[in-house]
């Protein structure tokens, strides 16, 4: 039951009358409700002072927040309480990833993240999109921590760099995509009447003239930051930023085009096919240039051959790894010659930087499976 009124005594009298009517209906149909599970949530920016409500001679307890369909609603209608609850809920599967990172392949960790953690962060994100920068950073840290566990990187690795290599978009970009998907459903598909009345009108519904941006929606004026960040105003701004060719697409094509234009898609995705988790972690750190093999790293030390222990030295120059390095080099040469990527004279003229890049990332002209091997 809901009631909107400025006077608290009106609120108490109306809700008490409704509760009595409901109690009469319950007695008539022999239905029982638990008074201990019934809570009172007074949604207001001010502290409300009203007599307690009663149900079946039991005083109903009043709460500051209430969880409904997975969303924690606070009396002030801010989402900090929900974000904190969501953060603690995501910690449990995150700890599972932390325990499994040294015993399962990296691609399994990525599948577990997408199956158990990412759905928690995406659930209802269209509703709680208006959150503070601190709360948004709290959720982004969950995704960044999971990405570091998947790749086995050090904690000093940049968040955005890891997400780009895994082709994972930041959560605020994912929320923008989901807002556009929901707004497209409201505009194109059948929607409830109360949503249709709140939706801004399209330009082609307001004018018969042939306008340049005929599929844009009407911009609404707002005076508060809260209303400016509400669903329909933010969705209208995102919708008007799309090209007309995308706005007029069907649901499936619209989702793919919006995802391609807003979400990240790395041109050099790290292949997580290694069976040995420790070896794959070292490979990921070398690919990201965030390994301990750096002169500026605090635990940096010399190689066993008394030379500088850098990435180039370990991969291409160290005398202690000459035999396995020669085996890997011959295997790569055979693959490149067989796939006709290079000729033999071209292979002989390759620089150390080119060889290092192929050792870490493969070659763009090779098939993904061949490049991973």
SULRA-V209228 format. One record per residue. N is the residue number from 1. RES is the residue in one letter. PHI is phi as a letter, one per 40 degrees, with the letter a starting at -180 (* if undefined). OMEGA is omega in whole degrees, -180 to 180 (NA if undefined). NEAR is the number of other C-alpha atoms within 8 Angstrom. Layout:
n=N res=RES phi=PHI omega=OMEGA near=NEAR
n=N res=RES phi=PHI omega=OMEGA near=NEAR
This chain:
n=1 res=X phi=* omega=179 near=3
n=2 res=X phi=b omega=177 near=3
n=3 res=X phi=a omega=-178 near=7
n=4 res=X phi=b omega=-180 near=5
n=5 res=X phi=a omega=-179 near=7
n=6 res=X phi=c omega=-178 near=4
n=7 res=X phi=c omega=-176 near=6
n=8 res=X phi=c omega=-180 near=10
n=9 res=X phi=c omega=174 near=7
n=10 res=X phi=c omega=178 near=8
n=11 res=X phi=d omega=-177 near=11
n=12 res=X phi=c omega=-178 near=12
n=13 res=X phi=c omega=-179 near=8
n=14 res=X phi=c omega=-179 near=9
n=15 res=X phi=c omega=177 near=11
n=16 res=X phi=c omega=177 near=10
n=17 res=X phi=c omega=178 near=8
n=18 res=X phi=c omega=179 near=8
n=19 res=X phi=c omega=177 near=10
n=20 res=X phi=c omega=177 near=9
n=21 res=X phi=c omega=178 near=8
n=22 res=X phi=c omega=179 near=8
n=23 res=X phi=c omega=177 near=10
n=24 res=X phi=c omega=178 near=8
n=25 res=X phi=c omega=179 near=8
n=26 res=X phi=c omega=179 near=10
n=27 res=X phi=c omega=-180 near=8
n=28 res=X phi=c omega=-177 near=7
n=29 res=X phi=b omega=176 near=6
n=30 res=X phi=f omega=177 near=6
n=31 res=X phi=b omega=-179 near=7
n=32 res=X phi=b omega=175 near=5
n=33 res=X phi=b omega=179 near=4
n=34 res=X phi=c omega=179 near=6
n=35 res=X phi=c omega=-179 near=9
n=36 res=X phi=c omega=179 near=6
n=37 res=X phi=c omega=180 near=5
n=38 res=X phi=c omega=-176 near=8
n=39 res=X phi=b omega=178 near=9
n=40 res=X phi=b omega=178 near=8
n=41 res=X phi=b omega=179 near=10
n=42 res=X phi=c omega=-178 near=9
n=43 res=X phi=c omega=-179 near=8
n=44 res=X phi=a omega=176 near=8
n=45 res=X phi=c omega=179 near=6
n=46 res=X phi=b omega=177 near=4
n=47 res=X phi=c omega=-177 near=5
n=48 res=X phi=c omega=177 near=7
n=49 res=X phi=b omega=-179 near=5
n=50 res=X phi=a omega=178 near=7
n=51 res=X phi=c omega=-179 near=5
n=52 res=X phi=c omega=177 near=8
n=53 res=X phi=c omega=-179 near=9
n=54 res=X phi=b omega=177 near=10
n=55 res=X phi=a omega=-180 near=11
n=56 res=X phi=f omega=179 near=6
n=57 res=X phi=g omega=176 near=5
n=58 res=X phi=b omega=178 near=7
n=59 res=X phi=c omega=-179 near=8
n=60 res=X phi=c omega=-180 near=13
n=61 res=X phi=c omega=-180 near=8
n=62 res=X phi=b omega=-178 near=8
n=63 res=X phi=b omega=176 near=9
n=64 res=X phi=c omega=-179 near=8
n=65 res=X phi=a omega=-179 near=10
n=66 res=X phi=a omega=-179 near=9
n=67 res=X phi=c omega=-179 near=8
n=68 res=X phi=b omega=-180 near=7
n=69 res=X phi=f omega=176 near=4
n=70 res=X phi=g omega=180 near=5
n=71 res=X phi=b omega=179 near=8
n=72 res=X phi=c omega=179 near=12
n=73 res=X phi=c omega=177 near=13
n=74 res=X phi=b omega=-177 near=12
n=75 res=X phi=c omega=179 near=12
n=76 res=X phi=c omega=-178 near=7
n=77 res=X phi=g omega=168 near=7
n=78 res=X phi=b omega=-168 near=9
n=79 res=X phi=b omega=180 near=12
n=80 res=X phi=c omega=180 near=9
n=81 res=X phi=c omega=179 near=11
n=82 res=X phi=c omega=-180 near=10
n=83 res=X phi=c omega=178 near=10
n=84 res=X phi=c omega=177 near=9
n=85 res=X phi=c omega=179 near=9
n=86 res=X phi=c omega=179 near=10
n=87 res=X phi=c omega=180 near=11
n=88 res=X phi=c omega=177 near=8
n=89 res=X phi=c omega=-179 near=7
n=90 res=X phi=c omega=-179 near=12
n=91 res=X phi=c omega=-177 near=9
n=92 res=X phi=c omega=176 near=8
n=93 res=X phi=c omega=177 near=9
n=94 res=X phi=c omega=176 near=11
n=95 res=X phi=c omega=175 near=8
n=96 res=X phi=c omega=176 near=8
n=97 res=X phi=c omega=-179 near=14
n=98 res=X phi=c omega=180 near=8
n=99 res=X phi=c omega=-177 near=7
n=100 res=X phi=c omega=-171 near=9
n=101 res=X phi=c omega=-179 near=14
n=102 res=X phi=b omega=-176 near=7
n=103 res=X phi=b omega=180 near=6
n=104 res=X phi=b omega=177 near=11
n=105 res=X phi=c omega=-176 near=13
n=106 res=X phi=c omega=-179 near=15
n=107 res=X phi=c omega=175 near=9
n=108 res=X phi=c omega=176 near=8
n=109 res=X phi=c omega=179 near=13
n=110 res=X phi=c omega=178 near=9
n=111 res=X phi=c omega=179 near=8
n=112 res=X phi=c omega=178 near=10
n=113 res=X phi=c omega=-179 near=11
n=114 res=X phi=c omega=-177 near=9
n=115 res=X phi=c omega=-171 near=8
n=116 res=X phi=b omega=-177 near=9
n=117 res=X phi=b omega=-178 near=12
n=118 res=X phi=c omega=176 near=10
n=119 res=X phi=c omega=176 near=9
n=120 res=X phi=c omega=-178 near=9
n=121 res=X phi=c omega=-179 near=11
n=122 res=X phi=c omega=-174 near=9
n=123 res=X phi=c omega=178 near=6
n=124 res=X phi=g omega=-177 near=7
n=125 res=X phi=c omega=175 near=10
n=126 res=X phi=c omega=-177 near=9
n=127 res=X phi=c omega=-175 near=7
n=128 res=X phi=c omega=-178 near=8
n=129 res=X phi=c omega=-179 near=7
n=130 res=X phi=c omega=178 near=8
n=131 res=X phi=b omega=-179 near=10
n=132 res=X phi=c omega=179 near=7
n=133 res=X phi=c omega=179 near=6
n=134 res=X phi=c omega=179 near=6
n=135 res=X phi=c omega=177 near=11
n=136 res=X phi=c omega=177 near=10
n=137 res=X phi=c omega=177 near=8
n=138 res=X phi=c omega=179 near=9
n=139 res=X phi=c omega=178 near=12
n=140 res=X phi=c omega=179 near=10
n=141 res=X phi=c omega=176 near=8
n=142 res=X phi=c omega=180 near=12
n=143 res=X phi=c omega=-180 near=11
n=144 res=X phi=c omega=178 near=11
n=145 res=X phi=c omega=177 near=8
n=146 res=X phi=c omega=180 near=11
n=147 res=X phi=c omega=178 near=11
n=148 res=X phi=c omega=177 near=12
n=149 res=X phi=c omega=-179 near=11
n=150 res=X phi=c omega=-178 near=12
n=151 res=X phi=c omega=-177 near=11
n=152 res=X phi=g omega=-177 near=13
n=153 res=X phi=c omega=175 near=12
n=154 res=X phi=c omega=-177 near=9
n=155 res=X phi=c omega=-179 near=5
n=156 res=X phi=c omega=180 near=4
n=157 res=X phi=c omega=-178 near=9
n=158 res=X phi=c omega=-178 near=6
n=159 res=X phi=c omega=-175 near=7
n=160 res=X phi=c omega=179 near=7
n=161 res=X phi=c omega=179 near=9
n=162 res=X phi=c omega=-179 near=13
n=163 res=X phi=c omega=180 near=13
n=164 res=X phi=c omega=-180 near=13
n=165 res=X phi=c omega=178 near=11
n=166 res=X phi=c omega=-177 near=10
n=167 res=X phi=f omega=178 near=10
n=168 res=X phi=b omega=-179 near=10
n=169 res=X phi=c omega=172 near=11
n=170 res=X phi=d omega=-174 near=10
n=171 res=X phi=c omega=-180 near=10
n=172 res=X phi=c omega=174 near=7
n=173 res=X phi=c omega=176 near=10
n=174 res=X phi=c omega=178 near=11
n=175 res=X phi=c omega=177 near=12
n=176 res=X phi=c omega=177 near=9
n=177 res=X phi=c omega=-179 near=12
n=178 res=X phi=c omega=176 near=10
n=179 res=X phi=c omega=178 near=11
n=180 res=X phi=c omega=178 near=11
n=181 res=X phi=c omega=180 near=9
n=182 res=X phi=c omega=-180 near=8
n=183 res=X phi=c omega=178 near=10
n=184 res=X phi=c omega=177 near=10
n=185 res=X phi=c omega=-180 near=11
n=186 res=X phi=c omega=-177 near=12
n=187 res=X phi=c omega=-171 near=7
n=188 res=X phi=c omega=-173 near=6
n=189 res=X phi=c omega=175 near=7
n=190 res=X phi=c omega=-179 near=6
n=191 res=X phi=a omega=178 near=8
n=192 res=X phi=d omega=-176 near=6
n=193 res=X phi=c omega=-177 near=6
n=194 res=X phi=c omega=175 near=6
n=195 res=X phi=c omega=-180 near=9
n=196 res=X phi=c omega=180 near=9
n=197 res=X phi=c omega=180 near=6
n=198 res=X phi=c omega=-175 near=7
n=199 res=X phi=c omega=174 near=9
n=200 res=X phi=c omega=-177 near=10
n=201 res=X phi=c omega=173 near=8
n=202 res=X phi=c omega=-179 near=11
n=203 res=X phi=c omega=-178 near=12
n=204 res=X phi=c omega=173 near=10
n=205 res=X phi=c omega=-178 near=7
n=206 res=X phi=c omega=-176 near=7
n=207 res=X phi=a omega=177 near=6
n=208 res=X phi=c omega=-178 near=6
n=209 res=X phi=c omega=179 near=5
n=210 res=X phi=c omega=-178 near=5
n=211 res=X phi=c omega=-178 near=6
n=212 res=X phi=c omega=-180 near=4
n=213 res=X phi=b omega=-174 near=7
n=214 res=X phi=c omega=-177 near=10
n=215 res=X phi=c omega=177 near=10
n=216 res=X phi=c omega=179 near=10
n=217 res=X phi=b omega=-178 near=11
n=218 res=X phi=c omega=178 near=9
n=219 res=X phi=c omega=180 near=8
n=220 res=X phi=c omega=178 near=6
n=221 res=X phi=c omega=180 near=4
n=222 res=X phi=a omega=-178 near=7
n=223 res=X phi=b omega=-180 near=6
n=224 res=X phi=b omega=178 near=6
n=225 res=X phi=c omega=179 near=7
n=226 res=X phi=c omega=179 near=6
n=227 res=X phi=c omega=179 near=9
n=228 res=X phi=c omega=-179 near=10
n=229 res=X phi=c omega=179 near=9
n=230 res=X phi=c omega=-172 near=9
n=231 res=X phi=c omega=-172 near=9
n=232 res=X phi=c omega=180 near=10
n=233 res=X phi=c omega=178 near=12
n=234 res=X phi=c omega=177 near=10
n=235 res=X phi=c omega=179 near=11
n=236 res=X phi=c omega=178 near=12
n=237 res=X phi=c omega=179 near=9
n=238 res=X phi=c omega=180 near=10
n=239 res=X phi=c omega=-179 near=11
n=240 res=X phi=c omega=177 near=9
n=241 res=X phi=c omega=179 near=6
n=242 res=X phi=c omega=174 near=8
n=243 res=X phi=c omega=-178 near=7
n=244 res=X phi=c omega=-180 near=10
n=245 res=X phi=c omega=178 near=6
n=246 res=X phi=c omega=-178 near=10
n=247 res=X phi=c omega=-176 near=10
n=248 res=X phi=c omega=-178 near=7
n=249 res=X phi=c omega=175 near=8
n=250 res=X phi=c omega=-175 near=6
n=251 res=X phi=d omega=-175 near=8
n=252 res=X phi=c omega=179 near=6
n=253 res=X phi=c omega=179 near=8
n=254 res=X phi=c omega=180 near=11
n=255 res=X phi=c omega=-178 near=9
n=256 res=X phi=c omega=-179 near=8
n=257 res=X phi=c omega=179 near=9
n=258 res=X phi=c omega=179 near=11
n=259 res=X phi=c omega=180 near=9
n=260 res=X phi=c omega=-176 near=9
n=261 res=X phi=c omega=-177 near=7
n=262 res=X phi=b omega=-177 near=8
n=263 res=X phi=c omega=-178 near=12
n=264 res=X phi=c omega=173 near=10
n=265 res=X phi=a omega=-176 near=9
n=266 res=X phi=c omega=177 near=9
n=267 res=X phi=c omega=-178 near=4
n=268 res=X phi=b omega=-177 near=5
n=269 res=X phi=c omega=178 near=9
n=270 res=X phi=c omega=179 near=8
n=271 res=X phi=c omega=-175 near=5
n=272 res=X phi=b omega=-176 near=8
n=273 res=X phi=b omega=-176 near=8
n=274 res=X phi=c omega=179 near=9
n=275 res=X phi=c omega=179 near=8
n=276 res=X phi=c omega=-176 near=8
n=277 res=X phi=c omega=-178 near=13
n=278 res=X phi=c omega=179 near=8
n=279 res=X phi=c omega=179 near=8
n=280 res=X phi=c omega=177 near=14
n=281 res=X phi=c omega=178 near=11
n=282 res=X phi=c omega=178 near=10
n=283 res=X phi=c omega=178 near=9
n=284 res=X phi=c omega=179 near=12
n=285 res=X phi=c omega=177 near=14
n=286 res=X phi=c omega=179 near=11
n=287 res=X phi=c omega=-180 near=9
n=288 res=X phi=c omega=-177 near=9
n=289 res=X phi=f omega=180 near=6
n=290 res=X phi=b omega=-179 near=10
n=291 res=X phi=c omega=175 near=11
n=292 res=X phi=c omega=180 near=7
n=293 res=X phi=c omega=-179 near=9
n=294 res=X phi=b omega=179 near=10
n=295 res=X phi=c omega=-178 near=8
n=296 res=X phi=c omega=180 near=5
n=297 res=X phi=c omega=-171 near=8
n=298 res=X phi=c omega=179 near=4
n=299 res=X phi=c omega=-178 near=5
n=300 res=X phi=c omega=178 near=11
n=301 res=X phi=a omega=-180 near=6
n=302 res=X phi=c omega=176 near=9
n=303 res=X phi=c omega=179 near=8
n=304 res=X phi=c omega=178 near=5
n=305 res=X phi=c omega=175 near=8
n=306 res=X phi=g omega=175 near=6
n=307 res=X phi=b omega=-177 near=7
n=308 res=X phi=c omega=-178 near=9
n=309 res=X phi=c omega=178 near=13
n=310 res=X phi=b omega=180 near=9
n=311 res=X phi=c omega=-180 near=9
n=312 res=X phi=c omega=-180 near=9
n=313 res=X phi=c omega=-178 near=10
n=314 res=X phi=c omega=-175 near=10
n=315 res=X phi=c omega=-169 near=9
n=316 res=X phi=b omega=-168 near=9
n=317 res=X phi=b omega=-171 near=8
n=318 res=X phi=c omega=179 near=10
n=319 res=X phi=c omega=-178 near=6
n=320 res=X phi=c omega=180 near=6
n=321 res=X phi=b omega=-176 near=8
n=322 res=X phi=c omega=-176 near=9
n=323 res=X phi=c omega=178 near=7
n=324 res=X phi=c omega=179 near=7
n=325 res=X phi=c omega=179 near=10
n=326 res=X phi=c omega=178 near=8
n=327 res=X phi=c omega=179 near=8
n=328 res=X phi=c omega=-180 near=8
n=329 res=X phi=c omega=179 near=8
n=330 res=X phi=c omega=178 near=8
n=331 res=X phi=c omega=179 near=8
n=332 res=X phi=c omega=178 near=8
n=333 res=X phi=c omega=-180 near=9
n=334 res=X phi=c omega=179 near=8
n=335 res=X phi=c omega=-179 near=8
n=336 res=X phi=c omega=178 near=10
n=337 res=X phi=c omega=-180 near=11
n=338 res=X phi=c omega=179 near=7
n=339 res=X phi=c omega=179 near=7
n=340 res=X phi=f omega=175 near=7
n=341 res=X phi=c omega=177 near=9
n=342 res=X phi=b omega=168 near=8
n=343 res=X phi=c omega=-178 near=8
n=344 res=X phi=c omega=176 near=7
n=345 res=X phi=c omega=178 near=6
n=346 res=X phi=c omega=178 near=8
n=347 res=X phi=c omega=-179 near=9
n=348 res=X phi=c omega=-179 near=6
n=349 res=X phi=c omega=-179 near=6
n=350 res=X phi=c omega=180 near=8
n=351 res=X phi=c omega=178 near=6
n=352 res=X phi=c omega=180 near=8
n=353 res=X phi=c omega=179 near=6
n=354 res=X phi=c omega=178 near=8
n=355 res=X phi=c omega=179 near=9
n=356 res=X phi=c omega=180 near=11
n=357 res=X phi=c omega=179 near=9
n=358 res=X phi=c omega=178 near=9
n=359 res=X phi=c omega=-176 near=7
n=360 res=X phi=c omega=-171 near=9
n=361 res=X phi=b omega=-173 near=10
n=362 res=X phi=g omega=-180 near=10
n=363 res=X phi=b omega=-175 near=7
n=364 res=X phi=c omega=-177 near=6
n=365 res=X phi=c omega=180 near=5
n=366 res=X phi=c omega=174 near=10
n=367 res=X phi=c omega=-177 near=7
n=368 res=X phi=d omega=-179 near=6
n=369 res=X phi=c omega=178 near=6
n=370 res=X phi=c omega=180 near=7
n=371 res=X phi=c omega=179 near=11
n=372 res=X phi=c omega=-180 near=9
n=373 res=X phi=c omega=NA near=4
